[in-house]
């Protein structure tokens, strides 16, 4: 995670979800969700997700839990 990437606790993100989504959507910058100072997930712009899915194949990310 770069020093410029915004991060916030999961509880804070939950309490301010509309603002978090708007920030990601309008600014095009991800927000990393943290629990106990460890990154857990990220909210990313749809363009990022669509690009990743095109590169990897939908649902076949590095931590895919789909049964095959």
Secondary structure by P-SEA (a helix, b strand, c coil): ccccbbbbcaaaaaacaaaaaaaaaaacbbbbbbcccccccccccaaaaaaaaaaccccccccccccc
